[in-house]
Amino acid sequence: MPDNGLSSQTVAQAALSPIEASKRLAAYTAVDHHVKPEHTIIGIGSGMSLQSARKNPGILSRSDYALGSTVPYVVERIVQQGVEANKKRVFIPTGFQSKQLIVEASLNLGDVDEYPSIDVTIDGADEVDSNLNCIKGGGACHLREKVLAEAAKTFIVVADYRKNAELLGTNWAPGVPVEVVPFAYAKVLRQLRDVLGSPNATLRMAIKKAGPVVTDNGNFVIDAPFDQEKMQDPSKILTQIKLLTGVVEVGLFCGLAKAAYFGNQDGTVTVRREDGTTSQVTA
Ligand SMILES: O=C(CO)[C@H](O)[C@H](O)COP(=O)(O)O
């Protein structure tokens, strides 16, 4: 294997916690099933830099660090397919973090404006419901993530077992991420609270920076939790939020995923597909 930084010290390989092991299992299985030799344009979802992960190995086992900790294993598996398989491929990132991941892995970098038709995009999710609707945007990257999901012929979600839910909002408490232009944030916040029924909607504040989180697109993010009744029909609430002037994108991905791969603690992977079928796969 080439010395691209991934061969000898893969992400905390030796000491993976059960959750980390399940993320890797999901990612590896999804790559094995969906990244084939004929696929040349690949969308890479949000994932933290492998260099950062290696400098701070504990970061991957922090359960609160929901900022793209599964996708690095996708890249790791793709790299394992070898230099020959990857030299003709172009990899499209969903943001700054994902771009770093591609560059550090010595894979060819492209952009979606150059390659608007992607063979397969693989990304993580904050939660997935029984109909493969997803909440995304825990890392505030959901605008580009949705562009890459829609641009792909096949959009695949990878996650650990905690993200596998009947209903969105079961385990993911912060709510639906809503990217909004800064000028409109106060008006959109008020509408989410008073009109759309999310009284606890809040502007997402940065950690280690004073003030709000600013996305890769220069916008703010509001997290809007909705009750179970509203989350029964995510497409409806998606449409209602999207129609608020000033909203750029909503972190509800409805009808986009072809399949979701969930790594389980027992070493199996649950695969749920858009046709409603589910199977357990042993890696
Ligand atoms: O939507 C996302 C970022 O906007 C991520 O895909 C999501 O947060 C998944 O994180 P992890 O892989 O750590 O579970």
The ligand as an SDF file (V2000), in Angstrom:
LIG
                    3D

 14 13  0  0  0  0  0  0  0  0999 V2000
  -24.9250   15.5470    8.5800 O   0  0  0  0  0  0  0  0  0  0  0  0
  -23.7620   15.5790    8.8870 C   0  0  0  0  0  0  0  0  0  0  0  0
  -22.9650   16.8140    8.9010 C   0  0  0  0  0  0  0  0  0  0  0  0
  -23.7100   17.9050    8.4780 O   0  0  0  0  0  0  0  0  0  0  0  0
  -23.0230   14.3330    9.2260 C   0  0  0  0  0  0  0  0  0  0  0  0
  -23.1480   13.4670    8.1730 O   0  0  0  0  0  0  0  0  0  0  0  0
  -23.5650   13.7830   10.4800 C   0  0  0  0  0  0  0  0  0  0  0  0
  -23.3660   14.7180   11.5250 O   0  0  0  0  0  0  0  0  0  0  0  0
  -22.9750   12.4340   10.7840 C   0  0  0  0  0  0  0  0  0  0  0  0
  -21.9640   12.4200   11.7540 O   0  0  0  0  0  0  0  0  0  0  0  0
  -21.2700   11.0950   12.2620 P   0  0  0  0  0  0  0  0  0  0  0  0
  -20.6670   10.4030   11.0670 O   0  0  0  0  0  0  0  0  0  0  0  0
  -20.2220   11.5710   13.2310 O   0  0  0  0  0  0  0  0  0  0  0  0
  -22.3140   10.2470   12.9060 O   0  0  0  0  0  0  0  0  0  0  0  0
  1  2  2  0
  2  3  1  0
  2  5  1  0
  3  4  1  0
  5  6  1  0
  5  7  1  0
  7  8  1  0
  7  9  1  0
  9 10  1  0
 10 11  1  0
 11 12  2  0
 11 13  1  0
 11 14  1  0
M  END
$$$$
